[in-house]
């Protein structure tokens, strides 16, 4: 459990680091665990986490790690080696680093070193090459993933990251020259953790792949029947892939009836919940992360009616992200007004009409991008209701003849005008698709 928690920690963390250092010193964490942690954090480019995990290794390895993170190409020319194991691990990390910093330059180095490395590290390296190619939408991604999967099939399970496995599946869906790779897709889904395999997205795509792979005639009948059973199980009007499954089965599914109105007692109980009260206070003083954690912890084990009442508390306070997230947890009592609220109605309808867009489409985009939080900001710099990037905002403002300064990105009217304007320009460029 400790190992799983440490490996799952995406960035540097003092508590997890103390746990890892203690267990490594006691011999319960092995050097192989440390190297796997390093591969995971180099993959996601987390320098602080790399330094923290590297501190568990001998000083010479720490120095080599610092050098390869800074100048991977120089390290590969001067110090790379395929054995002993520690040297092979460092070489793999240098190649991973080069792939993320200079993809084109890395090709020769990967092909040079992959055959020399131990099979498990070679498989990891080819998977990383595929991941970086897939991120760049390059067709060769599937070729690299195919090499990784063949090695994995030969030597046994390899603990690739969840993200890498997902990219294997995505690349298979994108395919080569428009043709998907159903065998690769099924193989990738089989590598996912059980909860991820049960995700409706991958249930849908596995069923579609099964249909493609089923032999013609009676020999494939059982496989086709199994895929249809999967589609029937996930068909729903309440989710994107549920809707696709219903369309595949030619089903027209009605929306669920509205639940009975909340009673005064149910509302009072929700408002008196101590955890929800604490969460509201934290959110009110700007401690969003802490408030969200307190809120989520307080929802554990609640009935549908209790969840609806707490969601309503959030809706009435215009905490739309909390309202939607809480209401989406209900299983049988579905309140679509909570799950799909329509705040800022006059402004959204006005800007949608001005841009020539269906307001439902604009609402869908806002709900997905920002959950109606005016101050939402992504890690790449997108901001506001419609999560517009600053460069996109400047370009769109120029096209529309609108005065724009970066500090206007979180102004509701400006964000909606530029967001709808850009969406319309993109739609027109794709002829309405």
N, C-alpha and C positions, 0 to 999 in steps of 0.2 A: 504493500500500500504506500509506503514511504517513497519507494522508487518511482511508482506511477505518478505520485503527486509532484515529485521533483521534475521528472521528465515532461510533465504536462505544463509546468510553469513556463510561460512564454518569454518572460524577461527576467532581469536580475531581481532577486528577492532575498532580503536578509534572513528571514525565517527559514525558507526552504534551503538556503545556502548553509546555514548552521546545521540543519538536519543532515544535509548531504556530507558536510565536512566531518561531522561526528560519526556517521555510519561508515564513511570511507576509512577514517582513522581506525575504527574498530574492525575493519575487514569485512563488514557486511555489504558495503558497496564495493564493487570491484573496479579496476581501471577500465574494464570494458564498458561499465555503466557511465563512467566519466566521458569516454570517447563518444558514446552514443549521444549523450547530452550535448557534447560539443558539435556533433554533426547536425543536431536539431537546431541549435541556436545560430550556427553559421548559415544554415539553410534559410533562416528567417532574418538574417543580418541583424543580430542583436549584440553589438560590441560589448556592452556592460556584462551581459550574461556569459559571453565567451570568456571574458577576463575572469569572471567569478568562478566558472566551472574549471577553467584552466589552472586556477590557483591550487587545485587539488592534485596536480601533476608535479613531477620533479622540475626543478628550476630550469634545466636545459630545455625541456619540452615547453615550459611557459615562454621562454625567450623565442623559441622557434614559432610558437603560436602567434606571438605578437608580430613577428616579422612577416609571416605569411598573410596575416590579416591586413597588413599595411601594403606589402608589395608581393603579391602571390606569384607573379611572373618571375621575379628575381629569385624567390625561394625555390621555385621549380627548376630554374637553371642551375642553381648552385648547391642545393642541399637535399633535393628530393631523393627518396629511395623507396623501394617496394618491400624492404625488410630491414630490421625486425619489425614486429607488429606496430610499435609506437611510431616508427618512421613511416610505415605505410598509412597509418591514420593521419599523420600530419600531411603527407602528400595528398591524400584524399581531400582533406580540408582546404589545402591550397588550390586544388583543382576546382572545388566547389566555389571558393571565393573568386577565382578567375572567371568562372562561368557567369557569376552575377555582376562582375565589374567590366568584363571585356569578352562578351559572348563569342564574337567572331574569332578572336585570337585564341580562345580556349579549345577550338576544335582539334587542332593538331596535337595539343598537349593531352587531351582526353584520350584520343585514339592511340597515342604513344604509351600512356601509362595504364589504361584499363586492362590490357592483357597481362600486365606484370603484377597487378595488385591481387591480394587474396580475393577469392570469388565473391564473398559477401560485400567487400568494399567496392569491388568492380560493379556489382549489381546496384549498390547504392549510388555510385557515380553515374551510371547510365540513367538511372531514374532521375537524378538531379539534372542531367543534360536534357532529358525529356521535359522536365518541369520548366526549365528556363526556355526551351524552344516553344513549349505550349504557351507560356506567358507572352511570348513574342508572336504568337499565331503562325509559327513556322510548321510546314508540312512534315519536316523530318522528326517532329516530336514523337510520332508513333513508332518510327523506326528505333529510336533510342529506348522508348518504353518497352518495345518488344524484346530488345536485348536484355533489359533488366528483368523482365518477366520470365524469360527462358532460363536465366541464371538462377532466379528464385525457385523455379520449378525443379531445377536440378539439385540445389543444395538445401532446400527447405525454407521455412519462414524467415523473412527479414523484416525487422521492425521499422519499416518506412513510416514517416509521419502521416497523420490523417490527411494533411493538406496535399502531400505528394500523391497519395492513393486517389484522392479526388481528382487531381489533375490528370492522372492516367485515364480515369473514366471520362472526363471532359474532352480530352484529346481524342478518345475513341469515338465520342459522339460527333465531334467536328470532322473526324475521318480524314481521308486523303481524296482530294479533288471532289469533295462533296459526298463521298461514299463513306458511311459510318463503318466502324470495325466492331461488330457485335461480339466476337470472341474475346477481344481485348476488354470490352465493356463488362462482360460477365465476369471475367477474371478479376478486374479491378473491384467490382462490387463484392466479390467473394472475399477479398482481402480486407474489406472494411470491418470495423467493429460491429457487433450485432445490433446495437441501437441505430447506427448509421444505415445498416442494411434495411432496417424497418422504416427508415424515412420515406415518405410518400414519393419523393423525387426519384430515389433509386429503385423503389418497387415498380414505379411506372416504367422506367427505362429498362430494367431487367426483363419485364414482361414483353416490351417491344423487341428487345434483343432475342428473347426466346422465340418469338414469332418469326423473326428473320432466320434463325438457326434451325428451326424445325424442318426435318426432311419432308419432302412432298409426299402426299398420299397418306395411307394408313400408318406408316412408320412414324410420322410426326404428329399424329392425332393427339396423343397424350400430352405432348409438349405444348401444342396449341391450346388445348383445354386448360392446362395449368396457367398459361398466360392470361386467358380470359377470366379465370377464377380470381387471379390477382387484380385485374382491372375492375372486376365487379366489387371486390373488397374495398378498393380505394375510391371508387366513383363517388363524387360529392359535388354539390354546387358551391361549397365553401372554400375551395382551394384551387389553385391553378392546375395542378396535376390531377386533382380529383375531377375537375371539369374536362380536362383532356381525356381522362379515362372514360367518362360518361359519353363524350363525343365519339370515342372509338367504338363504344358499345351501342351507339345511336339511342342513348337514353336522354330523356328530358326530365330532370329531377327538380321537384319543387323546392323552393327555399323553405327553411323550417319556420313554423309559426312563432309569433312573438311570445315570449314568456309572460306569465301573469305579472301584473304590476307589483313592484316591491312594496311591502307593508311598512308602516312607520316604525314598527319594532325591528324589522330587518335593517332598515336604514340606520337606526340609532345604534344597533349592535355593531355595524360596520364602522361608524364614526367613533365608537368607544374602544375599538380594538387598540390596545397599547402600542403594538408594533407599527400599525398604520399611523397612529398619532406621532410616534417618534419619527417615522419616515417623512411625514408631512413637514415636521419642523426642520429636519435636515435639508429637505428640498427647498424650503422657504429661505434658508440662509445660503443657498448656492452649493451645498455639498451633495451634488447629484449622485455621484457614485455611491457614497455612503447611504444616501436616502433610498436608492434603488435596491441596494443589498438588503437593507432593513425591510423594505416593502416585500421583496420576493420571499424572504425568510418567513414573513408573517402570513403568506398565502398557503403555506404547506398544510395539506390535509383538509382544506376547506371544501365545503359542499358547493355545488353550482349556485345555489341561491346566495350563499355567503360571498362567493366571488362576484356575482352580479351586483350585490349591494356595495362592495368595496370599489368595483369598477365605476359605479355610479357616483360614488364619493369623489373619485378622481375626475370624472367627466364634468361634474358641477364646479370643480375648482380649475377647469380648463387644463388639467394635467393630462393631455391627450395621449402621450406615450404610455403612461401608467394605465389609463382607461382602456386602451386597446389591448395592451399586453395582459392585463388581468382578465378582461372579458374573453380573450382567446383561449383561456384555460378551461372554460366550461365544456362539458362533454355532451349533455343532453338539452340543456336550456340555453338556447342561442339568441342573444340580443344583437341583431345586426346593426341597430342604431349606435350601440356602443362600439362594436368592432369596426364600423365604417362611419365615423362621425363626419360632419360637414361644417367645421368651424370656418370663420372668415368668409361666409357664404357670399355676401354682396361683392367683396373684393375679388374672390375667385371667379365668380360668374362674370363680373365686369371685364377682367383681364382675359378670360377665356374667350368671351365674345369678341373682344377687340382683336385677338390673335386668330380667330376663326377656328377654335378648338372646342371639342366636346368637354364641358366642365367635369364630367365623370372621369375622363381620361386624365385631366390635370389633377383632380383629387386623388386618383389612384397613384400617380407619380409622387405627389407630396406625401401621401401616407407611407409609401415604401421608402422614400428617401430621408425624411426628417421626422415622421410621426407627428407632424404639425408643430414641432418645436422651433420657435422663431430663431433661437440662438444656436441651433444645431451646427456643429462644425466637424467635418470629417478629418481624418489624419492626413489627407492629402491637400487640405485647404478649401474644399467646397463649403459653402456657407448658406444659411438661411433656409426658408421653407422648401425651396426647390433644389437645394444643394448645388448651387451654381459655382463653378470654378472662377476665380478672379479673371483669368485670361479669357475665358468664355464670356464672362460678363462684359469685359471691355470690347471684345469683338462684336458681340450682339448689340451693345449700346451704340457702337459706331454704325452698324447696319440700320438700326432703328432711328438713328438721330437723337439719341437720349444722352443727356449729360450724365456722367458717371464718375464716382470716386470709390475706391475700395471700401471705405467705411459705410457706403450705402448698401452693401451686400445684405445686411441684416435689417434693412428697412423693408417692411412688408410689401408696400406697393411697388417699390423698385425691384425687389426680388421676384415678385409675381410677374411683373411686366417683362423683365429680362428672361425669366424662366420660360414663360409661355411663348415669348417671341422666339427664343432659341429652339424650343420644341417644335414650333410651327415650321421654322426654317429647315430643321432636320427632316421633319415629315415630308415637306415638299421636295427635298433633295432625294428622298426615297420614294417619290411618287405616291405618298399616302400609305405606304406599307408600315 
